[in-house]
Amino acid sequence: MTATQPTVKMIYTDDSGCLKVLGTGEVVLQLNSESRTRRLGFLANNESGVLSYYKHEKEKDVFRKTNAWSINYNVLQYLPYPNSMINIKSEQGIYRISKEKALQVGDFMFFKSSGIEKKIYVRKIFFDVESV
């Protein structure tokens, strides 16, 4: 008897590396320039049954210049519906925003060292915040 291989869905790939969703829903980034795999968060259906993105961040990792959270743009694009939610949990609360609103109010910033990790930055004032 052989074990079944977990399903893996590619979100994005290029010469720098790949971004994929494992069968568990975990979103991982593998850069060819690094030997480690970066865990970015996970995808799961929310209470309404809509596929949403969840990740944990530390408040110290907020982009200070604009007081914004970063969201991997390819993960955001992978979410199928405008009402899919992005949920960021930190020590101060759970920040929630819809895909549609994040795309409307977010800003792209490019950092040469990021490789394929294209990010959109959404200022914290645009999120609904729930206490933890």
Rosetta silent file (secondary structure, phi, psi, omega in degrees, C-alpha in Angstrom):
SEQUENCE: MTATQPTVKMIYTDDSGCLKVLGTGEVVLQLNSESRTRRLGFLANNESGVLSYYKHEKEKDVFRKTNAWSINYNVLQYLPYPNSMINIKSEQGIYRISKEKALQVGDFMFFKSSGIEKKIYVRKIFFDVESV
SCORE:     score description
SCORE:     0.000 S_00000001
   1 L     0.000  135.763 -179.763    0.000    0.000    0.000 S_00000001
   2 L  -111.159  146.407  177.378    1.369    3.445   -0.896 S_00000001
   3 L   -74.623  143.553  177.689    0.669    6.691    0.835 S_00000001
   4 L   -79.557  141.827  178.537   -1.196    9.280   -1.185 S_00000001
   5 L   -78.366  134.644  176.647    0.706   12.430   -1.990 S_00000001
   6 L   -64.820  146.768  179.506   -0.843   15.618   -0.592 S_00000001
   7 L   -72.560  142.912  177.313   -2.173   17.939   -3.246 S_00000001
   8 E  -129.411  128.403  177.603   -0.084   20.974   -4.072 S_00000001
   9 E  -111.801  125.317  176.489   -1.444   23.931   -6.039 S_00000001
  10 E   -78.883  129.311  174.016    1.000   26.326   -7.635 S_00000001
  11 E   -92.724  -43.753 -175.480    0.012   29.953   -7.222 S_00000001
  12 E  -158.143  143.293  174.841    3.003   31.456   -8.971 S_00000001
  13 E  -149.103  145.363  172.253    6.375   30.346  -10.266 S_00000001
  14 E  -155.281 -166.930 -176.940    9.276   31.962  -12.118 S_00000001
  15 L   -65.114  -19.678 -178.131   13.073   31.746  -12.294 S_00000001
  16 L   -84.959  -22.854 -178.249   13.392   33.074   -8.720 S_00000001
  17 E   156.156 -160.336 -178.145   11.249   30.406   -7.056 S_00000001
  18 E  -145.091  154.532  177.565    7.666   29.357   -6.451 S_00000001
  19 E  -120.684  127.675 -176.328    4.661   30.101   -4.290 S_00000001
  20 E  -144.454  162.172  175.533    2.303   27.221   -3.563 S_00000001
  21 E  -110.646  121.981  177.636   -0.597   26.010   -1.442 S_00000001
  22 E   -78.464  166.293 -179.342   -0.071   22.644    0.242 S_00000001
  23 L   -58.555  -22.518  178.001   -2.916   20.157    0.714 S_00000001
  24 L   -79.867   -9.260 -175.840   -3.295   21.407    4.297 S_00000001
  25 L    96.328   -6.455 -179.707   -4.055   24.928    3.029 S_00000001
  26 E   -69.147  135.029  178.458   -0.661   26.222    4.128 S_00000001
  27 E   -99.882  124.205 -178.025    0.820   28.848    1.784 S_00000001
  28 E  -128.690  148.483  177.840    4.587   28.535    1.319 S_00000001
  29 E  -119.282  127.375  176.602    7.205   30.466   -0.632 S_00000001
  30 E  -120.632  111.441  175.974   10.398   28.796   -1.825 S_00000001
  31 E   -90.706  137.504  179.439   13.051   31.098   -3.253 S_00000001
  32 L   -62.963  -24.469 -178.944   15.764   29.426   -5.318 S_00000001
  33 L   -81.317   -4.925 -178.556   18.338   31.612   -3.549 S_00000001
  34 L  -125.620  150.281  178.390   17.397   30.151   -0.138 S_00000001
  35 L   -89.427  -14.472 -178.136   17.454   26.636    1.255 S_00000001
  36 L   -95.948  160.693  174.786   14.495   27.246    3.582 S_00000001
  37 E  -103.944  130.734  179.265   10.782   27.424    2.839 S_00000001
  38 E   -91.401  127.957  176.405    8.944   30.513    4.072 S_00000001
  39 E   -92.276  117.443 -174.759    5.526   29.902    5.618 S_00000001
  40 E   -96.342  -21.761 -176.597    3.304   32.830    4.697 S_00000001
  41 E   152.483 -155.484  177.353   -0.034   31.771    6.196 S_00000001
  42 E  -150.738  158.949  177.800   -2.890   29.514    5.202 S_00000001
  43 E  -108.354  137.507  177.211   -6.087   29.443    3.166 S_00000001
  44 E  -159.003  160.171  175.314   -9.377   28.188    4.606 S_00000001
  45 E   -76.259  136.031  177.361  -13.082   28.825    4.277 S_00000001
  46 L   -82.326 -173.323 -177.543  -14.406   31.416    6.722 S_00000001
  47 L   -58.265  -28.151 -179.915  -17.710   31.158    8.633 S_00000001
  48 L   -87.115   -0.341  179.975  -19.582   32.170    5.468 S_00000001
  49 L    83.916   12.396 -178.173  -17.888   29.437    3.439 S_00000001
  50 L   -96.611  130.675  179.260  -15.751   31.909    1.452 S_00000001
  51 E   -61.131  126.184 -176.128  -12.096   31.025    0.842 S_00000001
  52 E  -135.964  164.407 -177.542   -9.984   33.460    2.900 S_00000001
  53 E  -109.979  135.010 -178.892   -6.341   34.054    3.825 S_00000001
  54 E  -126.944  136.365  174.107   -5.027   33.921    7.392 S_00000001
  55 E  -151.034  156.554  177.324   -1.600   34.879    8.697 S_00000001
  56 E  -105.578  136.554  177.290    0.147   35.751   11.956 S_00000001
  57 L  -137.341  157.763  172.241    2.321   38.847   12.228 S_00000001
  58 L   -99.960  143.892  179.813    4.105   40.687   14.992 S_00000001
  59 H   -56.584  -30.844  179.420    3.353   44.370   15.443 S_00000001
  60 H   -66.725  -14.802 -179.324    7.079   45.052   15.106 S_00000001
  61 H   -92.920    2.558  176.276    6.828   43.787   11.491 S_00000001
  62 L   -64.678  143.688  177.643    4.384   46.495   10.405 S_00000001
  63 E   -74.549  105.518 -169.695    5.830   48.684    7.647 S_00000001
  64 L   -64.827  -34.181 -175.268    6.489   51.774    9.785 S_00000001
  65 L   -57.499  -37.506 -179.699    6.776   54.336    6.998 S_00000001
  66 L  -120.830    5.270 -176.825    3.066   54.001    6.169 S_00000001
  67 L    52.112   58.012 -172.452    1.871   51.985    9.208 S_00000001
  68 E  -130.701  150.003  170.602    0.784   49.181    6.879 S_00000001
  69 E   -89.658  147.165  176.340    0.562   45.401    6.774 S_00000001
  70 E   -99.500  143.666  177.829    2.044   43.618    3.781 S_00000001
  71 E  -131.530  130.502  178.100    0.101   41.011    1.834 S_00000001
  72 E   -62.460  123.059 -174.649    1.632   38.787   -0.815 S_00000001
  73 H   -63.734  -37.728 -178.930    0.033   40.009   -4.033 S_00000001
  74 H   -68.913  -32.747  174.174   -0.070   36.570   -5.679 S_00000001
  75 H   -66.687  -44.337  179.042   -1.904   35.104   -2.674 S_00000001
  76 H   -58.240  -44.930  179.457   -4.358   38.002   -2.843 S_00000001
  77 H   -66.368  -28.526 -179.707   -4.942   37.362   -6.551 S_00000001
  78 H   -68.954  -29.802  179.190   -5.442   33.636   -5.853 S_00000001
  79 L   -61.352  130.182 -168.757   -8.447   34.349   -3.636 S_00000001
  80 L   -78.647  -20.414 -171.775  -11.467   33.702   -5.876 S_00000001
  81 L  -125.279  149.233  176.160  -13.996   36.273   -4.688 S_00000001
  82 L   -59.008  -30.261 -179.638  -14.020   40.028   -4.032 S_00000001
  83 L   -91.056    7.973  171.096  -15.494   39.262   -0.572 S_00000001
  84 L   -61.845  141.700 -173.611  -12.698   36.801    0.306 S_00000001
  85 E  -105.893  147.358  170.970  -11.148   38.064    3.519 S_00000001
  86 E  -107.434  126.093 -176.742   -7.562   38.688    4.561 S_00000001
  87 E  -122.268  118.664  179.872   -7.122   38.082    8.299 S_00000001
  88 E  -117.908  117.026 -179.517   -3.927   39.183   10.051 S_00000001
  89 E  -100.518  128.632  176.929   -3.574   38.244   13.707 S_00000001
  90 E  -131.554 -176.681  178.259   -1.117   40.178   15.876 S_00000001
  91 L   -64.059  -26.259 -174.774   -0.643   40.830   19.583 S_00000001
  92 L   -92.945  -12.893 -179.679   -3.014   43.813   19.337 S_00000001
  93 E   158.840 -175.045  175.700   -5.906   42.185   17.504 S_00000001
  94 E  -109.829  119.003 -178.618   -7.206   40.507   14.374 S_00000001
  95 E   -96.031  128.313 -177.447   -7.142   42.800   11.352 S_00000001
  96 E  -127.809  138.316  176.496   -9.694   41.986    8.635 S_00000001
  97 E  -153.262  146.321  178.133  -10.167   43.394    5.144 S_00000001
  98 E   -78.337  157.267  176.439  -11.826   42.087    1.982 S_00000001
  99 H   -56.752  -45.873 -177.496   -9.806   41.317   -1.129 S_00000001
 100 H   -58.751  -47.556 -178.277  -11.747   43.986   -3.011 S_00000001
 101 H   -68.342  -39.104  178.602  -11.030   46.725   -0.469 S_00000001
 102 H   -59.822  -40.815  178.949   -7.346   45.714   -0.138 S_00000001
 103 H   -69.088  -31.436  179.949   -6.922   46.089   -3.901 S_00000001
 104 H   -73.524  -41.507 -171.434   -8.667   49.489   -3.835 S_00000001
 105 H  -104.788  -10.944 -176.786   -6.709   51.063   -0.967 S_00000001
 106 L   -77.487  158.909  178.242   -3.407   49.147   -1.036 S_00000001
 107 E  -122.886  141.184  174.804   -0.119   50.370   -2.460 S_00000001
 108 E   -87.636  137.743  172.693    2.561   48.375   -4.245 S_00000001
 109 E  -134.771  137.136 -176.000    6.111   48.755   -3.075 S_00000001
 110 L  -113.154  128.336  177.197    9.027   46.976   -4.655 S_00000001
 111 L  -121.699  122.477 -174.359   12.117   45.888   -2.785 S_00000001
 112 H   -53.100  -36.381 -176.484   14.888   44.378   -4.872 S_00000001
 113 H   -76.923   -4.699 -176.658   15.731   41.765   -2.231 S_00000001
 114 H   -77.319  -12.949 -178.036   12.173   40.364   -2.154 S_00000001
 115 L    65.537 -130.504 -178.177   12.617   38.159   -5.220 S_00000001
 116 L   -84.399   -1.827 -175.813    9.219   37.054   -6.512 S_00000001
 117 L   -78.445   77.947  176.739    7.413   38.107   -3.372 S_00000001
 118 L   -72.303  128.543 -174.908    5.458   41.006   -4.839 S_00000001
 119 E  -122.904  150.937  171.150    3.586   42.703   -2.008 S_00000001
 120 E  -114.390  136.374 -178.208    0.740   45.104   -1.584 S_00000001
 121 E  -108.405  126.066 -178.711    0.791   47.280    1.537 S_00000001
 122 E  -117.795  120.874 -179.323   -2.493   48.182    3.209 S_00000001
 123 E   -61.150  142.506 -175.751   -2.504   50.857    5.886 S_00000001
 124 H   -59.794  -27.210 -178.465   -3.855   49.632    9.217 S_00000001
 125 H   -64.772  -18.401 -178.089   -6.566   52.322    9.264 S_00000001
 126 H   -88.166   -8.876 -179.799   -8.395   50.486    6.440 S_00000001
 127 L   -88.249  148.395  165.200   -8.786   47.218    8.406 S_00000001
 128 E   -82.900  135.039 -176.324  -11.627   46.278   10.723 S_00000001
 129 E  -116.403  131.105  177.897   -9.974   45.307   14.021 S_00000001
 130 E  -115.353  137.086  179.408  -11.241   42.715   16.451 S_00000001
 131 L   -68.322  149.608  177.812   -9.759   42.298   19.946 S_00000001
 132 L   -97.359    0.000    0.000   -7.923   39.073   20.732 S_00000001
